[in-house]
Amino acid sequence: MKAEDFDARFDAGQDVTGELDVDAARRPGRDQRRVNVDFPGWMVDALDQEAARLGVTRQSVIKMWLAERLDNLHRPAA
C-alpha cells in the first residue's frame, strides 16, 4: 500500500492496523546497548536497598536515576 493510501485510510478513521508490521516497529533512538560499569560495593548495596524499597530491579533504579539526571541537564534554566 502506498503511503498516500495509508494516510487517507487513517485520516478517514479506517482501521489500518492490518497494514502495520508491529514486530518490526522500533522507536528511533531507543535501541538498547549494553555497557559495563564497575561500582564500589557500598554503592551496589545502596542501589539494592533502594531497588528493594521501590520494588524494582537494581538496573531499573540506575536507569531511572540516569534518565532524571540527563533530563535535568537538558532542561532550560528557570
C-alpha positions in Angstrom: 0.0 0.0 0.0 1.3 3.4 -0.9 1.8 6.0 1.9 -0.8 8.3 0.5 -3.4 5.5 0.6 -2.4 4.5 4.1 -2.7 8.2 5.2 -6.0 8.6 3.6 -7.5 5.5 5.2 -6.1 6.5 8.6 -7.4 10.1 8.2 -10.8 8.7 7.3 -10.8 6.7 10.6 -10.4 3.3 9.0 -8.6 0.5 10.8 -5.0 0.4 9.3 -3.5 -2.0 11.9 -3.6 -4.9 9.5 -1.1 -2.9 7.3 1.4 -2.5 10.1 4.3 -4.8 10.8 4.4 -4.3 14.6 7.1 -6.9 15.1 9.5 -4.7 13.1 8.4 -1.4 14.7 11.2 0.4 16.5 11.3 3.7 18.3 14.1 5.9 17.0 16.9 6.4 19.4 15.5 3.8 21.8 17.6 0.8 20.8 19.3 -1.0 23.6 23.1 -1.1 24.0 24.9 -2.9 26.8 27.5 -1.1 28.9 29.5 -2.4 31.8 30.2 -0.2 34.8 32.1 -1.1 37.9 30.7 0.2 41.2 32.2 0.0 44.7 30.5 -2.5 47.0 28.9 0.2 49.2 27.2 1.7 46.1 25.8 -1.6 44.9 24.4 -2.2 48.4 22.8 1.2 48.4 21.3 0.6 45.0 20.0 -2.8 46.1 18.3 -1.2 49.2 16.7 1.5 47.0 15.6 -1.1 44.5 14.0 -3.2 47.2 12.3 -0.2 48.7 10.8 0.7 45.2 10.1 -3.0 44.3 12.1 -2.8 41.1 15.5 -4.2 39.9 18.8 -2.5 40.5 19.1 -1.9 36.8 15.8 -0.1 36.8 17.0 2.2 39.6 20.2 3.0 37.7 18.2 3.7 34.5 15.7 5.9 36.3 18.3 8.0 38.1 20.4 8.4 35.0 17.4 9.4 32.9 16.4 12.0 35.6 19.9 13.4 35.7 20.2 13.6 31.9 16.8 15.2 31.6 17.8 17.9 34.2 21.0 18.6 32.1 18.9 19.4 29.0 16.2 21.3 30.8 16.5 25.1 30.4 17.3 27.0 33.5 14.4 28.9 35.0 
